[in-house]
Amino acid sequence: MMSAMHRVRLRVFPPVLAMLMVSLAARPVHAQDAPPRIGPFVVDLHGTIPRFPTDDVLLAQSRGMALAELPGSGLGLQVGVHLYLLRWRTVTFGVGGELAASRARQTPAALSAEAIVAGIQPVRPAEERFTSIAPQLSFNFGTGHGWSYLSGGMGQSIWSIVPEGQEDYPPDTDRLKTINYGGGARWFIKAHLAFSFDVRFYAINPGSAYTFSQSPRTRLLVVGAGVSVK
């Protein structure tokens, strides 16, 4: 009797053990197949190239400058922090904030004696600075391995354009209502480190009018690239 029961156990248990082993082995495979979700947070650090306008006559007039004195493109820095709290279908919603700062300089060559005699006006050196801070709402598409996004927010900025010899001009310290909007993407080359880029527009409200005319409503383009950490 004992021998028969022993044979039954030998026949039943190996298939049961085999099924358990297959089940246990299959669980990690399914977990690996499921891509991670976006988030829960990310920090962006980008170097930027701002495209300051060089053909805006009203902008130059607002600072008592010639068009040739507007500095043009420069360099800057963009820092952002974003949290991802809600997912609906293919969209993950994020909230956060961004600080952007950039600067451009222009130092013209000295005029020759012939140019001075001809009455050509010298072009003054000038420096342009832009600083913006604002909260942002983002719409994100993809997985934790990499995702694209569209985002925007509204905050304040300070935009100064200072030609040589014109320091402390009031419009250069005005806090201007500014809407930013744009998009970009992040690709994670490691679990917590990604390459990322951002293309953003800043719609800047008109500034105050003091000695010269009022500075115009302006749209500034800033392109950034760098790293993201989560």
C-alpha positions in Angstrom: 0.0 0.0 0.0 2.8 2.5 0.9 4.6 1.6 -2.3 1.6 2.5 -4.4 1.1 5.8 -2.6 4.7 6.6 -3.1 4.4 5.9 -6.8 1.4 8.2 -7.0 3.3 11.1 -5.3 6.2 10.6 -7.7 3.8 10.8 -10.7 1.8 13.9 -9.4 4.5 16.1 -7.8 6.9 16.5 -10.7 4.3 18.1 -13.0 3.1 20.3 -10.2 6.6 21.4 -9.4 7.3 22.0 -13.1 4.2 24.2 -13.3 5.2 26.2 -10.3 8.7 26.8 -11.6 7.3 27.9 -15.0 4.9 30.3 -13.2 7.6 31.8 -11.0 10.0 32.2 -14.0 7.3 33.9 -16.1 6.6 36.7 -13.6 9.9 38.6 -14.1 9.5 38.3 -17.9 6.1 40.0 -17.8 7.5 42.7 -15.5 10.4 43.4 -17.8 8.1 43.6 -20.8 6.0 46.4 -19.2 7.7 49.8 -19.9 8.1 52.1 -16.9 5.7 55.0 -16.6 6.8 58.6 -17.0 8.1 60.2 -13.8 7.6 60.6 -11.0 9.7 63.7 -11.4 12.5 65.1 -13.6 15.0 67.9 -13.4 16.2 69.5 -16.6 19.5 71.4 -17.0 19.9 73.0 -20.5 22.3 75.3 -22.1 20.4 77.6 -24.4 20.7 79.9 -27.4 18.3 82.8 -27.3 17.4 84.5 -30.7 17.2 88.1 -29.6 15.6 90.3 -32.3 17.9 92.4 -34.4 15.4 94.0 -36.9 12.8 95.4 -34.5 12.8 99.2 -35.0 10.4 99.8 -32.2 12.5 97.8 -29.8 15.6 99.8 -30.7 13.7 103.1 -30.4 12.4 102.1 -26.9 16.1 102.2 -25.7 17.3 105.1 -27.9 19.4 102.7 -29.9 20.2 102.1 -33.6 19.3 98.7 -35.1 23.0 97.9 -35.5 23.4 98.2 -31.7 21.0 95.3 -30.9 23.2 92.4 -29.8 21.4 89.5 -31.5 21.9 85.8 -30.5 23.5 84.9 -27.2 23.9 82.1 -24.6 22.0 81.1 -21.6 20.8 78.5 -19.0 17.5 76.9 -18.5 16.6 74.9 -15.3 13.3 73.1 -14.9 11.6 70.8 -12.3 8.5 68.8 -13.1 6.3 66.3 -11.3 4.1 63.7 -13.0 1.0 62.9 -10.9 -1.8 61.9 -13.3 -2.1 59.6 -16.4 -5.1 59.4 -18.7 -4.9 57.0 -21.6 -1.8 58.0 -23.5 -1.2 61.3 -21.8 0.7 61.9 -18.6 0.0 65.4 -17.0 2.9 67.2 -15.3 3.2 70.3 -13.2 6.4 72.2 -12.4 8.4 75.3 -13.0 11.2 76.8 -15.1 13.9 79.4 -14.6 15.5 80.8 -17.8 18.4 83.3 -18.0 20.4 84.4 -21.0 22.7 87.1 -22.2 24.1 88.6 -25.5 26.9 91.1 -26.0 27.9 93.1 -29.0 31.2 94.9 -29.3 31.7 96.7 -32.6 35.0 97.4 -34.3 36.4 100.9 -33.9 35.7 103.3 -36.7 38.5 104.3 -39.0 39.6 107.9 -39.3 38.0 108.1 -42.8 34.7 106.9 -41.4 34.8 109.5 -38.7 35.6 112.3 -41.1 32.7 111.1 -43.3 30.4 111.6 -40.4 29.4 107.9 -39.8 28.0 107.5 -36.3 29.8 104.9 -34.2 27.9 101.8 -33.1 28.0 101.6 -29.3 28.7 98.3 -27.5 25.6 96.9 -25.9 24.5 94.0 -23.6 21.1 92.3 -23.6 19.8 90.2 -20.7 16.6 88.1 -20.3 15.4 86.4 -17.1 12.1 84.5 -16.8 10.5 82.4 -14.0 7.2 80.7 -14.4 5.1 77.7 -13.4 4.4 75.2 -16.2 1.8 72.6 -17.1 2.9 69.8 -19.5 1.3 67.1 -21.6 3.6 64.1 -22.0 3.6 61.2 -24.5 5.7 58.1 -24.2 7.2 55.9 -21.5 9.8 56.2 -18.7 12.5 55.2 -21.3 11.8 58.4 -23.2 9.0 60.8 -23.9 8.0 64.0 -25.8 6.0 66.8 -24.4 4.2 70.1 -25.0 4.2 72.6 -22.2 3.4 76.2 -21.3 3.0 78.6 -18.4 2.6 82.2 -17.5 5.0 84.2 -15.2 7.2 87.3 -15.2 10.4 88.3 -17.0 13.0 91.1 -16.9 14.4 92.1 -20.3 17.2 94.7 -20.3 19.0 96.1 -23.3 21.8 98.4 -22.2 24.0 100.3 -24.7 27.2 101.8 -23.4 26.7 104.9 -21.3 23.0 104.3 -20.6 23.0 102.5 -17.2 20.0 102.2 -14.8 17.3 102.9 -17.4 13.9 102.1 -15.8 12.5 99.8 -18.5 15.4 97.5 -18.0 14.1 96.5 -14.6 10.4 96.3 -15.4 8.7 93.0 -14.5 6.8 92.0 -17.6 4.0 89.5 -17.9 5.3 86.7 -20.0 3.7 83.6 -21.5 6.0 80.7 -22.5 5.0 77.8 -24.7 6.9 75.1 -26.6 7.9 71.4 -26.5 10.8 69.0 -26.5 11.8 65.4 -25.7 13.9 63.3 -23.3 15.8 60.1 -24.1 17.1 58.1 -21.1 20.5 56.7 -21.9 20.7 55.3 -18.4 18.1 54.6 -15.8 18.2 58.1 -14.3 20.0 60.2 -16.9 18.7 61.4 -20.2 19.7 63.6 -23.1 17.0 66.3 -23.7 16.1 69.3 -25.7 13.6 72.1 -25.6 12.3 74.7 -28.1 10.4 77.5 -26.4 8.8 80.9 -27.3 8.4 83.7 -24.8 5.5 86.1 -25.5 6.6 89.3 -23.6 4.1 92.1 -22.8 5.0 95.7 -23.7 7.2 97.6 -21.3 6.8 101.0 -19.8 7.6 104.2 -21.7 10.0 106.6 -20.0 12.5 108.9 -21.9 12.0 107.0 -25.1 9.0 105.2 -26.6 7.3 102.2 -25.1 9.0 98.8 -25.7 6.8 96.7 -28.0 5.2 93.3 -27.5 7.8 90.8 -28.4 8.1 87.0 -29.0 11.5 85.6 -28.1 12.7 82.2 -29.4 15.0 80.1 -27.1 16.5 76.7 -28.1 18.0 74.6 -25.4 19.7 71.2 -25.0 21.3 69.3 -22.2 20.5 66.6 -19.6 17.6 65.5 -17.5 17.7 63.5 -14.2 14.9 61.5 -12.6 
